[in-house]
Amino acid sequence: MTRAAAFFDLDKTIIAKSSTLAFGRPFFQGGLINRRTVLKTAYAQFVFSLAGADAQQMERLRAQMTAMVTGWDAATVHEIVRETLHEVVDPLVYAEAADLIEEHRAAGREIVIVSSSGAEMVGPIGEMLGADRVVATRMVVEDGRYTGEIDFYAYADNKAAAMREVAAEGGYDLADCYAYSDSVTDLPMLTAVGHPTAVNPDRGLRKAALQHGWPVLRFERPVSMRARFSVPTAPVVTGAAAMGVGAAVVGLAWYARYRSARPVLPDTSGPMSGRRRRRGA
């Protein structure tokens, strides 16, 4: 029997906010950022929840992110994320995503999280969810500090390439695999599998889903991770996520790129309760 996997984007697909921006206050308390950046992070989180991000904005974020974290102590970043993970992320997971993860696991499929956020965050969140593997962005660390250089950027085509690598390692046939994302920038990820689904899609992905006839799901209800998932003792992490990006908070970058952008309001034309499967929505 051919093995298969379900690949999940993280932000606005499994959790309701940006995992990158969610750690603003803990990093302020840990001395990595100042109060002004915390406020900008909160603003950026609000706009992110409305608008998402296109390719140009993500590239700008990448450049600003690497500049911000240069010189950060990697051990401090890991410690703060581990100590505050449940407080910060636990209330954010979508109940509908939790249900879907459990359905795939019951069907014998491995759960793989593929996120452009840093593995300092994605790895521990994956453990909380019981994921088998994670793929995330990583930066170079020398003498215990981030150099500002990106070793692997888990974004766009790189996500699809990493998925093919994971499939080869795990013995998956991607034609039998599933993928879920909210962003048009993840089209390579979605088209890499035989069963793609748009979740809370932005405008671009909604259009693509309509063109391809893909299912569209609406996730809305948060649930406690600790109430739904048992934490595995030894999570499997892919080589693309062995060391994560130091930019656990990049609120300043998000604020700068959104300050002049006009938010795109989410679609409110249909019913808003529960998980809905729609075609061409």
C-alpha positions in Angstrom: 0.0 0.0 0.0 1.4 3.4 -1.0 2.0 5.8 1.9 0.6 9.3 1.8 0.7 12.5 3.7 -1.4 15.6 4.4 0.7 18.8 4.0 -0.6 21.8 6.0 0.4 25.5 5.8 0.4 27.0 9.3 -0.7 30.6 9.5 -4.4 31.1 8.9 -4.7 27.5 7.9 -4.0 25.7 11.2 -3.8 28.7 13.5 -5.8 31.9 13.3 -2.9 34.4 13.3 0.6 34.8 12.1 2.9 32.6 14.1 5.7 34.9 13.4 3.9 37.9 14.9 2.3 36.1 17.8 5.4 36.3 20.0 5.7 40.1 20.1 5.0 40.4 23.8 7.2 37.5 25.0 10.1 38.9 23.0 9.6 42.3 24.5 9.6 40.7 27.9 12.8 38.8 27.0 14.5 42.0 25.9 14.8 41.3 22.2 12.5 44.1 21.0 11.2 47.4 22.4 7.7 48.5 23.3 7.3 50.4 20.1 7.9 47.3 18.1 5.4 45.4 20.2 2.7 47.9 19.3 3.6 47.7 15.6 3.5 43.9 15.9 -0.1 44.1 17.3 -1.1 46.4 14.4 0.5 44.1 11.8 -1.2 41.1 13.3 -4.6 42.8 12.8 -3.9 43.7 9.2 -2.5 40.3 8.5 -5.7 38.7 9.7 -7.6 40.8 7.1 -5.2 40.9 4.1 -2.7 38.1 3.9 0.5 38.7 1.9 1.4 38.7 -1.8 4.8 37.8 -3.3 6.2 41.3 -3.3 5.2 41.9 0.3 6.7 38.5 1.3 10.0 39.4 -0.4 10.1 42.7 1.4 9.4 41.0 4.7 12.2 38.5 4.1 14.8 41.2 3.6 13.7 43.2 6.6 13.4 40.1 8.7 17.0 39.1 8.2 18.2 42.6 9.0 16.2 42.7 12.2 17.4 39.4 13.7 21.1 39.7 12.9 23.0 39.2 16.1 20.1 37.8 18.1 21.2 35.0 20.5 19.7 31.8 19.2 19.5 30.1 22.6 17.4 33.0 24.0 15.0 32.8 21.1 14.5 29.0 21.6 14.1 29.5 25.3 11.4 32.2 25.0 9.4 30.3 22.4 9.5 27.1 24.5 8.5 28.9 27.7 5.6 30.9 26.2 4.4 28.6 23.4 1.2 27.3 25.2 0.3 30.7 26.4 0.7 32.3 23.0 -0.4 29.7 20.5 -2.6 27.3 22.4 -5.8 29.4 21.9 -5.2 30.0 18.2 -5.6 26.6 16.6 -8.8 26.1 14.5 -11.1 23.4 15.7 -11.8 22.5 12.1 -8.1 22.1 11.4 -7.8 19.9 14.4 -10.6 17.7 13.1 -9.0 17.5 9.7 -5.7 16.5 11.1 -7.3 13.8 13.2 -9.2 12.5 10.1 -6.0 12.2 8.1 -4.2 10.5 11.0 -7.0 8.0 11.4 -6.7 7.3 7.6 -3.0 6.4 8.1 -1.6 9.6 6.5 1.4 11.4 8.0 0.9 15.0 9.0 3.5 17.5 7.6 3.5 21.2 8.4 5.1 23.4 5.7 5.5 27.0 6.8 7.6 30.0 5.9 7.8 30.9 9.6 10.9 29.9 11.5 11.4 26.5 12.9 11.9 27.8 16.4 8.1 28.3 16.3 7.0 25.8 13.7 8.9 22.9 15.3 7.3 23.3 18.8 3.9 23.9 17.3 4.3 20.8 15.2 5.1 18.9 18.4 1.9 20.3 20.1 -0.1 19.1 17.1 1.5 15.7 16.9 2.9 16.4 13.4 5.2 13.8 12.0 7.4 16.2 10.1 7.8 20.0 9.7 9.4 22.1 7.0 10.2 25.7 8.0 12.6 28.6 7.2 16.0 28.4 8.8 18.8 30.9 9.1 22.6 30.5 9.6 23.8 30.5 13.2 27.5 31.1 14.0 28.9 31.3 17.5 25.4 31.0 18.9 24.0 34.1 17.0 22.1 34.6 13.8 24.2 36.0 11.0 21.3 37.4 9.0 21.8 34.9 6.2 19.0 32.5 5.2 20.0 28.9 4.8 16.6 27.8 3.6 13.5 29.9 2.9 10.3 27.8 3.0 8.3 29.9 0.6 6.5 29.4 -2.8 8.5 27.0 -5.1 10.8 26.1 -2.2 7.8 24.6 -0.4 7.0 22.4 -3.3 10.7 21.3 -3.6 10.8 20.5 0.1 7.6 18.5 -0.2 9.1 16.4 -3.1 12.1 15.8 -0.9 9.9 14.8 2.0 7.9 12.5 -0.2 11.0 10.8 -1.5 12.3 10.3 2.1 8.9 9.1 3.4 7.9 7.0 0.4 4.9 9.1 -0.5 3.2 9.3 -3.8 2.3 13.0 -4.1 -0.6 12.1 -6.3 -2.2 10.4 -3.3 -1.3 13.3 -0.9 -3.3 16.3 0.4 -2.4 19.9 0.8 -4.1 22.8 2.6 -3.2 26.6 2.4 -4.8 30.0 2.6 -2.4 31.9 0.3 -2.0 32.3 -3.4 1.8 32.3 -2.8 1.3 28.6 -2.0 0.1 27.6 -5.4 3.2 25.5 -6.0 2.5 23.6 -2.7 -1.1 23.0 -3.7 -0.4 21.9 -7.3 2.3 19.5 -6.1 -0.3 17.1 -4.7 -3.3 15.2 -6.1 -5.7 16.6 -3.5 -5.3 20.4 -2.9 -7.7 22.4 -0.8 -7.9 26.2 -0.2 -8.6 27.1 3.4 -9.7 30.7 4.3 -8.3 31.7 0.9 -7.1 35.1 0.0 -8.5 36.7 -3.2 -5.8 35.2 -5.4 -6.2 31.7 -4.1 -10.0 31.9 -4.2 -9.8 32.7 -7.9 -7.3 29.9 -8.5 -9.5 27.4 -6.6 -12.5 28.4 -8.8 -10.4 27.9 -11.9 -9.1 24.5 -10.9 -12.3 23.3 -9.2 -10.6 22.8 -5.8 -12.6 22.5 -2.6 -12.7 25.6 -0.4 -13.0 25.3 3.4 -13.8 28.0 6.0 -12.1 27.6 9.4 -13.3 29.8 12.2 -13.6 28.2 15.6 -10.5 28.2 17.9 -9.8 25.3 20.3 -7.1 24.6 22.9 -4.3 22.5 21.5 -3.8 20.8 24.8 -7.4 19.7 24.9 -7.2 18.1 21.4 -3.7 16.8 20.9 -1.2 14.7 22.8 2.4 15.8 22.5 4.7 13.1 20.9 8.0 12.4 22.7 10.1 12.4 19.5 8.7 14.4 16.6 10.2 13.9 13.2 11.7 17.0 11.7 12.9 17.3 8.1 16.3 18.5 7.2 14.8 21.7 5.9 13.7 22.5 9.4 16.6 21.4 11.6 17.4 25.0 12.6 14.9 27.8 12.4 14.8 31.4 11.4 15.7 33.8 14.2 13.0 36.2 13.2 10.4 35.0 15.7 9.1 38.6 15.7 9.1 40.8 12.7 6.4 43.2 13.5 8.4 46.1 12.3 8.7 44.6 8.9 5.0 43.7 8.7 4.0 47.2 9.9 6.2 48.9 7.3 4.9 46.9 4.4 1.3 47.1 5.4 1.2 50.8 6.4 0.7 51.9 2.9 -1.4 48.9 1.8 -5.1 48.8 1.6 -6.5 45.7 3.4 -8.6 43.3 1.5 -11.6 42.4 3.6 -12.5 38.7 3.9 -15.4 37.3 2.0 -18.6 37.5 4.1 -21.1 36.4 1.5 -21.8 33.0 2.9 -22.7 31.5 6.2 -20.0 31.8 8.9 -20.6 28.8 11.2 -18.8 25.5 11.2 -16.6 24.0 8.5 -18.0 24.3 5.0 -16.8 22.5 1.9 -17.5 24.5 -1.2 -16.5 24.3 -4.8 -15.9 27.5 -6.8 -16.6 29.7 -3.7 
